[in-house]
Amino acid sequence: MLSDDELLRYSRQILMPRFDIAGQQSLKSARVLVLGAGGLGCPVALYLGAAGVGQLTLVDDDDIELANLQRQIGFAQSWIGDSKAQRLAERVRAINPEITVNPAQTRLEGDAMNRLVAEATLVLDCTDNFSTRFALNRACVANGVPLVSGAAIRGEGQVTVYDSRQPESPCYHCLYPEQGNEDLTCSEAGVIAPLVGMIGATQAMEAIKVITGIGRPLVGRLLILDAWQMEWREMRLARDPDCPVCAG
């Protein structure tokens, strides 16, 4: 049940007829895993924490650097050298002490990744390397956990939702071959600051839709943003019947 303080805190959400108390209770009951506490992970964690997701686990093995502060809005300059996961967890708790936020300063892989994914209601991929993306996709498919994927670089971003519980949903591997991908990071190609906020906020919205069952999530659809032209495009995504991860 929601306390009186929670009813007041989340009143602007609860006021919406489609959302109501049932939607808020769904968020409170959710266990959300966020991989990456950088440009995408900061807005994702801040918005989902403020919205009332009951338990957030924030995973990142990096420390805060000066070059992060241009776009990673969860951090302060005085925190340079500190753990991103730890500091972002503190920031979310400062906004909403009603929820549980668990930081993990580690590079999640293997059995540890599979365990955390299996415990989650939903996972958000806010990372910037292909090897982690593929491993996370496999874990989500194996455990039937929906995955909200986002990416941003230069002035372009994209968001989609993979949900193996739905027969028409592709997985990450359906779209991208595991061999031959080269990691291109913001440190190599650059990124404009507000872009990661726009993509991260969109990921947070998709997560809320999936958790509450309200609205139409981006399952089978890839949303692509050209921030310099401020144009959103949508691509339809099909499941690969021969995908080695999700087929059969």
C-alpha positions, 0 to 999 in steps of 0.5 A: 500500500502507498503511504500518505507521503507517497500519495502526496509525492506521486500525486501528479502521476496518480491524478492521471486516470489511466495511471491511478494508484494501480500504476503507482503500486506497479512502480513501487513493486518493480525491481529495475536493473540499470547497467551504466551510470553515465550519460544515459544512466543518469537521467534514467536513474533520476527519473525512475527514482523520482517516479517511484520505482521501488528498487533500483540497482545501478551498475557501473565500474567507472569513476567520475572524471572531469570530461563526464560532467559535460553530460552526466547530470547526476554528478558534481565536480567535487565528486571527481574520482568517486564511484559513479554507481555510488554517487548516482545512488546517493543522488537518487536517494536524495531526491526520493528516500522512499525507495531502495537504491543499490549501487554496484561498482563492478563490470557485470558479467557471467553468473553475476549478470544472469542473477541480477537480470533474473531478479529484475522486473525490467532491465535498462541498457545504458552502456556504451560497448557491444560486448556488454550489450550482447551479454545483457541481451542473452541474459534478458532473453534467457530469463524472460525479462524485458530490456529497454535499450538506448544509445547516443553518439555525436548528435544521434540517438536511438531507443527500442524495447526488446521483450522476449515474452512477446512472440513478435519481439526481436532481440538485440542479436536479431538486429546486430551481428555479434561478430564484426562490431567495433565499439565507438564511444563518446570519447572517440566520436563526441556527443552533444550534452542534451542528446543523452538526456533526451534518449535517457528520458525516453528510456525511462518513459518506456520503462514506466510503460512496460512496468505499468502496462500503460501505453504502447511500448517500443516493442518491434520499433526502433526510434531514431533521433537526429538532434541537429535536425530535431527529427524523430524517425521510426523503423519497424523491427522484425524478429529473426527466425534463425536468431541463435539467441531468441529463435525457438 
